[in-house]
Amino acid sequence: MTKINSNLCKTLLASALFSLVACNNSDKTTEAVVEKPLAFEQFKHEIGDRKYYLIKPENYNPDKAYKLLLAFHGSGGKSEQMSNTVSFEKYSDDYLIAYPQSKVEEWNEGCNCNKPDRLGINDLEFVDQIIEQIQSEHNILEDEIYGTGYSQGALFSQNLLCNRSEKFKAIASVAAPMSVQLSRACNISVPTDYLSVHGKKDAVLPYEGRVHSNWGLISSPKAISLIADLNQINTEPTDTTIKEGLIETQYKNDTNTTRLLTAVNGGHTWFLNNLDTSQYVLNFFDQATSVRLPKNSFMMKTPSGFNHVRAMGLENDGPTVVLISGFNKNFHSDLAWYSLLQPLLAENYRVYSIDRAGNAWGDYNEKASYQYFVDDLYAILKSLNEHEISLVSFASSNITAQLFQDKYATNEDIKINNMVWIDPDILLPHSIALYKGYPVDWYKEYIIDILPYVEEDYFTERSTEKVAAETLEIKDMIPAEFADEMDWNFYNTIANRRLSITG
C-alpha cells in the first residue's frame, strides 16, 4: 500500500469527527419538425410490423436504473415530431423516453369509434409489448413507468389510464378532454396519479366538450372530476392560480393526485400561455415517484439487485475516492454519515459513496452481508469505469474493505492505492463486545415476535425519536469551519428512509 495523498489525508482527518460522532376524430394538427443533430432512425426499435423510438440519456450506463416514459403523438403525427416538440430527453437524465408510432393516423383511444378500432388495431397490447421489451433490455426501476400524450395521443393516454393503470405510476394528457364513450367505460383498477393540461380556447378538441352522435366529448372539468372519483379521491377540489392565466384544479388524498391545469387563453398546442409544459409534466411525475432520489444519487444493478450510489466531483481528474459505511450506535449504516465528508472531498476528487443492499433505496437481499457487498462494490466500480481507487470505510464496513483488498488487490481491473478506516470494528474484544449482549441478544431472541409490530409501524415513533436525537448530536459536533459544507438535505432524506420498513 502507498501512502495516501497528503491533501486527501488532511481532509479525511478533519472530517472524521463527523463520522466518529455518528457512530375519426382527427384533429389533423402536427408539430413543426425541427431537425435533430442525430438521425432519428437510429433510435428505432421494431415489434413485428410496429415500431417505436427509444432515446437514452447521453451518459447512459447499462447498469444504471432508469424510469421509463412513453410519449404519444397526435393524430396524423409522427414519433419524431413528438420528440422534437416535447424534448423530454433534454430535461432529465432519469428517464428512458419511448416515442411509439401509431399504425395508422390515429391511436385506438377506446371510444370504439375511429379507424384503428374498425381495423382491429390493439394499441393497448402494443404498449404492453413496448414496456416488456424495454424492461428486458434495460434496467427500469420497479413501478416507475409513466405515460403522456398530446391531442389524440392524449386521448389514448386516457385509455391507458382506464385499462392499464396497474402498469403506470402516473399519466398526463395535454390538449384533450375525454370521449363520452371512454368516460362511461373507464375503470381505473389501481389508483394512478393523473394530470390534464388543456386550453380553454382549444377549437380542435374543445375544453367544454361537444355533442356528437359518434364521437362526443365531455368537458375537461367533468373529466377530471370523474377520474378523481375513479381514483378513489373523495376530497373537494382546490383551485390555485400558479401564474397569470394558469389555474390548477386539484383533487388530492393521502396517496394520489388528480389535477387539471387550465390555460385560460390557451388553444390547441403543447405549450400553453408560455408554460413550459414538458417541465411541468416532469414535475408532476416527480411528485408521484416512489423513488425520490437526492441530487447526485442513482441506482445501479449489482448481484444484490439495485444499490444506491451517490457521485460527486466527477469533473475532477482523480484519484477516485470510494466511501462505504457501517453501523453506528443505533445500527444505522447508510450513507448519511458521508453528508459532510463527500462534498468536502469532491472539491478535489471524484467521490462515490455506495450503500450496501437494503440501505437507503437499495433492494432487500436476504444474502446481504459485508462479505456479499464485496462483489457488489466490484461490479459498481467496474461499471463506472473506475480502475484506481482510495477506499474509505466507517465502522464495521472495514470488514468489506479488508475482504475487498484480499479478493481484488491483484485484479487488473481495479487498483487499490490506499485505504482509510474510520473508527473500524477490528475484531478485537472491545469491538466484538458491541455485537454481544443487549440489545443484540434481545433482538435475536425476540425477532420473530417483533416483526409484526415493526410492519404495523409500532416502532415508528421510537425510530423518529432516535433519528431526531442523532441529528441534534451531529449538529452540535460538526466543526464550525465545516458547518456550511454539511449537506443537510441529503442527510435528512436518507435519515427519513430509516422510518420506513421498506426503506
SEBA-303775 format. One record per residue (C-alpha): x negated, y negated, z; residue in one letter. Coordinates in steps of 0.25 Angstrom, whole numbers, padded with zeros to 4 digits, always signed. Layout:
N
XYZA;...
This chain:
503
+0000+0000+0000M;-0005-0014-0003T;-0003-0026+0006K;+0010-0034+0003I;+0009-0047-0003N;+0006-0058+0008S;+0018-0067+0004N;+0027-0055+0004L;+0022-0051+0017C;+0023-0065+0023K;+0038-0066+0018T;+0041-0052+0023L;+0035-0054+0037L;+0042-0068+0038A;+0055-0062+0034S;+0054-0049+0042A;+0060-0055+0054L;+0074-0055+0047F;+0073-0040+0045S;+0068-0037+0059L;+0080-0045+0065V;+0090-0037+0056A;+0084-0024+0062C;+0250-0038-0147N;+0247-0049-0139N;+0235-0055-0146S;+0230-0068-0140D;+0221-0068-0152K;+0211-0076-0144T;+0196-0074-0145T;+0184-0080-0139E;+0173-0087-0147A;+0162-0077-0150V;+0148-0083-0145V;+0136-0074-0150E;+0129-0067-0138K;+0114-0066-0138P;+0115-0051-0140L;+0123-0043-0150A;+0136-0039-0142F;+0136-0026-0149E;+0124-0021-0141Q;+0133-0021-0129F;+0143-0011-0136K;+0148+0002-0130H;+0158+0012-0136E;+0168+0021-0131I;+0174+0029-0142G;+0179+0018-0152D;+0180+0008-0141R;+0169-0002-0137K;+0165-0011-0126Y;+0153-0020-0124Y;+0145-0020-0111L;+0136-0031-0106I;+0126-0029-0095K;+0118-0040-0087P;+0105-0044-0093E;+0098-0038-0081N;+0106-0025-0081Y;+0100-0014-0073N;+0106+0000-0076P;+0104+0004-0061D;+0111-0009-0056K;+0126-0008-0053A;+0136-0018-0060Y;+0150-0022-0060K;+0158-0020-0073L;+0167-0030-0080L;+0175-0027-0092L;+0180-0039-0101A;+0191-0038-0111F;+0192-0047-0123H;+0205-0054-0128G;+0214-0050-0140S;+0206-0050-0153G;+0193-0052-0145G;+0180-0044-0145K;+0171-0040-0133S;+0160-0049-0138E;+0170-0061-0138Q;+0174-0058-0123M;+0159-0057-0119S;+0156-0070-0126N;+0168-0077-0118T;+0167-0071-0104V;+0151-0068-0104S;+0153-0061-0090F;+0138-0056-0092E;+0133-0070-0091K;+0139-0072-0077Y;+0135-0060-0069S;+0125-0048-0069D;+0134-0040-0060D;+0143-0034-0072Y;+0142-0026-0084L;+0152-0032-0093I;+0160-0024-0103A;+0168-0030-0115Y;+0177-0020-0120P;+0182-0021-0135Q;+0197-0019-0138S;+0200-0008-0148K;+0210-0017-0156V;+0213-0032-0154E;+0219-0031-0140E;+0218-0023-0127W;+0229-0013-0123N;+0233-0023-0112E;+0244-0014-0106G;+0256-0021-0112C;+0260-0009-0121N;+0262-0020-0132C;+0250-0022-0140N;+0241-0016-0151K;+0232-0007-0143P;+0244-0002-0135D;+0250+0002-0149R;+0237+0009-0153L;+0236+0016-0140G;+0223+0010-0136I;+0219+0013-0122N;+0211+0001-0117D;+0212+0005-0103L;+0205+0019-0106E;+0195+0011-0114F;+0191+0003-0101V;+0191+0015-0093D;+0180+0021-0103Q;+0172+0008-0103I;+0171+0008-0088I;+0168+0023-0087E;+0157+0021-0098Q;+0150+0009-0091I;+0151+0016-0078Q;+0144+0028-0083S;+0133+0020-0089E;+0131+0009-0079H;+0131+0007-0064N;+0145+0000-0061I;+0148-0004-0047L;+0159+0004-0041E;+0173-0003-0042D;+0166-0015-0049E;+0173-0015-0063I;+0180-0028-0068Y;+0189-0032-0080G;+0193-0045-0087T;+0199-0049-0100G;+0203-0061-0108Y;+0216-0063-0115S;+0222-0050-0120Q;+0209-0043-0113G;+0215-0050-0100A;+0228-0043-0102L;+0220-0030-0104F;+0213-0032-0091S;+0226-0033-0084Q;+0229-0019-0090N;+0216-0014-0083L;+0221-0021-0070L;+0234-0013-0071C;+0229+0000-0076N;+0214+0001-0072R;+0214-0007-0058S;+0206+0005-0052E;+0194+0002-0061K;+0193-0013-0059F;+0189-0021-0047K;+0195-0034-0054A;+0201-0039-0067I;+0202-0053-0073A;+0210-0057-0085S;+0209-0070-0092V;+0219-0077-0101A;+0231-0068-0100A;+0243-0066-0091P;+0249-0052-0091M;+0258-0044-0100S;+0272-0041-0096V;+0270-0026-0099Q;+0258-0025-0090L;+0264-0033-0079S;+0275-0022-0078R;+0266-0010-0079A;+0254-0015-0071C;+0249-0006-0059N;+0237-0010-0052I;+0233+0003-0045S;+0221-0003-0038V;+0222-0018-0033P;+0212-0025-0042T;+0207-0040-0042D;+0213-0047-0054Y;+0211-0061-0060L;+0219-0068-0071S;+0213-0081-0077V;+0223-0088-0086H;+0226-0102-0092G;+0240-0108-0091K;+0239-0113-0105K;+0236-0100-0111D;+0244-0099-0124A;+0240-0085-0128V;+0243-0077-0116L;+0251-0087-0108P;+0249-0089-0093Y;+0264-0089-0091E;+0266-0077-0099G;+0276-0075-0110R;+0289-0068-0114V;+0287-0058-0126H;+0295-0045-0129S;+0282-0037-0132N;+0271-0044-0124W;+0276-0053-0113G;+0266-0059-0103L;+0269-0062-0088I;+0262-0075-0083S;+0249-0075-0077S;+0254-0079-0063P;+0264-0068-0063K;+0254-0058-0068A;+0244-0062-0057I;+0256-0060-0046S;+0259-0047-0052L;+0245-0042-0052I;+0243-0047-0037A;+0255-0039-0033D;+0249-0026-0041L;+0236-0029-0033N;+0244-0028-0020Q;+0241-0042-0016I;+0253-0047-0008N;+0248-0061-0005T;+0253-0074-0010E;+0244-0081-0021P;+0236-0093-0019T;+0233-0104-0029D;+0219-0111-0029T;+0214-0121-0039T;+0200-0117-0041I;+0197-0129-0051K;+0206-0139-0059E;+0215-0131-0068G;+0212-0117-0062L;+0221-0111-0052I;+0219-0097-0045E;+0231-0089-0040T;+0226-0078-0031Q;+0233-0066-0025Y;+0223-0060-0014K;+0223-0050-0003N;+0212-0044+0005D;+0208-0035-0007T;+0212-0040-0020N;+0214-0053-0028T;+0223-0056-0040T;+0220-0070-0046R;+0226-0079-0057L;+0217-0091-0061L;+0226-0101-0069T;+0219-0111-0078A;+0229-0122-0079V;+0225-0127-0092N;+0219-0114-0098G;+0222-0108-0111G;+0219-0094-0117H;+0204-0093-0114T;+0194-0087-0105W;+0188-0100-0100F;+0199-0108-0093L;+0199-0122-0088N;+0183-0122-0088N;+0184-0110-0079L;+0172-0100-0081D;+0181-0088-0082T;+0170-0078-0083S;+0164-0082-0070Q;+0178-0084-0063Y;+0181-0069-0067V;+0168-0064-0062L;+0170-0072-0049N;+0183-0065-0047F;+0177-0051-0050F;+0166-0055-0039D;+0177-0057-0029Q;+0183-0043-0032A;+0170-0035-0031T;+0167-0025-0021S;+0152-0027-0023V;+0149-0041-0020R;+0134-0041-0020L;+0126-0053-0016P;+0117-0061-0025K;+0105-0053-0030N;+0111-0039-0026S;+0115-0028-0035F;+0118-0013-0034M;+0108-0002-0040M;+0110+0012-0043K;+0102+0022-0035T;+0102+0036-0031P;+0111+0032-0020S;+0121+0025-0028G;+0121+0009-0029F;+0111+0002-0020N;+0111-0013-0016H;+0099-0021-0021V;+0096-0036-0020R;+0086-0042-0029A;+0079-0056-0027M;+0067-0063-0033G;+0068-0055-0046L;+0062-0067-0053E;+0049-0065-0045N;+0038-0056-0051D;+0035-0048-0039G;+0031-0040-0032P;+0045-0033-0029T;+0049-0032-0014V;+0059-0022-0010V;+0067-0023+0003L;+0074-0011+0009I;+0082-0012+0023S;+0084-0002+0034G;+0093-0003+0047F;+0093-0014+0057N;+0098-0012+0071K;+0113-0012+0066N;+0109-0001+0056F;+0111-0011+0044H;+0101-0008+0033S;+0105-0017+0021D;+0098-0028+0014L;+0104-0039+0023A;+0091-0038+0030W;+0084-0044+0018Y;+0093-0056+0016S;+0081-0065+0020L;+0069-0057+0016L;+0073-0054+0002Q;+0076-0069-0002P;+0062-0073+0004L;+0054-0062-0003L;+0062-0065-0016A;+0055-0079-0017E;+0043-0072-0022N;+0046-0057-0025Y;+0056-0049-0032R;+0064-0043-0020V;+0074-0031-0019Y;+0082-0027-0007S;+0088-0014-0008I;+0099-0007+0000D;+0100+0008+0003R;+0112+0015-0001A;+0124+0012+0008G;+0119-0002+0011N;+0126-0015+0007A;+0133-0011-0006W;+0125+0002-0009G;+0133+0015-0011D;+0134+0024+0000Y;+0126+0037-0001N;+0126+0048+0009E;+0112+0051+0006K;+0107+0037+0009A;+0094+0036+0017S;+0081+0029+0018Y;+0075+0041+0010Q;+0086+0041+0000Y;+0084+0026-0002F;+0070+0028-0007V;+0075+0033-0021D;+0086+0022-0022D;+0075+0012-0019L;+0066+0018-0030Y;+0078+0019-0040A;+0081+0004-0038I;+0067-0001-0039L;+0065+0007-0052K;+0078+0001-0058S;+0074-0013-0054L;+0061-0010-0061N;+0052-0014-0049E;+0039-0006-0048H;+0031-0013-0038E;+0037-0016-0024I;+0035-0020-0010S;+0045-0013-0001L;+0050-0019+0012V;+0059-0011+0021S;+0066-0015+0034F;+0068-0006+0046A;+0072+0009+0042S;+0070+0006+0027S;+0055+0008+0029N;+0059+0023+0028I;+0063+0021+0014T;+0051+0012+0011A;+0041+0023+0016Q;+0049+0034+0008L;+0049+0026-0004F;+0034+0024-0003Q;+0032+0039-0001D;+0040+0042-0013K;+0037+0031-0023Y;+0023+0026-0019A;+0017+0033-0030T;+0028+0031-0040N;+0024+0024-0053E;+0038+0016-0054D;+0036+0009-0040I;+0024+0004-0033K;+0026+0000-0018I;+0016-0011-0016N;+0019-0012-0001N;+0029-0010+0010M;+0034-0019+0022V;+0042-0012+0033W;+0050-0022+0042I;+0054-0016+0055D;+0052-0002+0050P;+0058+0010+0056D;+0045+0018+0056I;+0049+0032+0062L;+0043+0030+0076L;+0050+0032+0089P;+0055+0017+0090H;+0061+0017+0076S;+0067+0032+0077I;+0074+0027+0090A;+0082+0017+0082L;+0089+0029+0075Y;+0092+0037+0088K;+0101+0035+0100G;+0112+0025+0100Y;+0119+0021+0091P;+0113+0031+0080V;+0116+0043+0088D;+0130+0038+0091W;+0133+0035+0077Y;+0128+0049+0073K;+0137+0056+0083E;+0150+0048+0080Y;+0148+0044+0065I;+0160+0053+0061I;+0169+0047+0071D;+0164+0033+0067I;+0166+0033+0052L;+0181+0032+0052P;+0180+0020+0061Y;+0170+0013+0052V;+0179+0016+0040E;+0190+0009+0047E;+0182-0003+0050D;+0182-0001+0065Y;+0167-0005+0065F;+0168-0017+0056T;+0169-0027+0068E;+0157-0021+0075R;+0149-0022+0062S;+0153-0036+0059T;+0148-0040+0073E;+0135-0033+0071K;+0133-0040+0057V;+0136-0053+0063A;+0126-0051+0075A;+0115-0047+0065E;+0118-0059+0057T;+0116-0069+0069L;+0104-0061+0073E;+0097-0063+0059I;+0101-0078+0059K;+0094-0080+0072D;+0081-0073+0068M;+0079-0078+0054I;+0067-0087+0054P;+0070-0101+0051A;+0061-0102+0039E;+0069-0091+0032F;+0083-0095+0036A;+0086-0102+0023D;+0081-0089+0015E;+0091-0080+0022M;+0102-0075+0012D;+0114-0074+0022W;+0123-0072+0010N;+0116-0059+0007F;+0115-0055+0021Y;+0130-0057+0025N;+0134-0050+0012T;+0126-0038+0016I;+0130-0038+0031A;+0145-0039+0027N;+0143-0026+0019R;+0140-0019+0033R;+0154-0021+0037L;+0160-0012+0026S;+0159+0003+0027I;+0158+0003+0012T;+0146-0007+0013G;
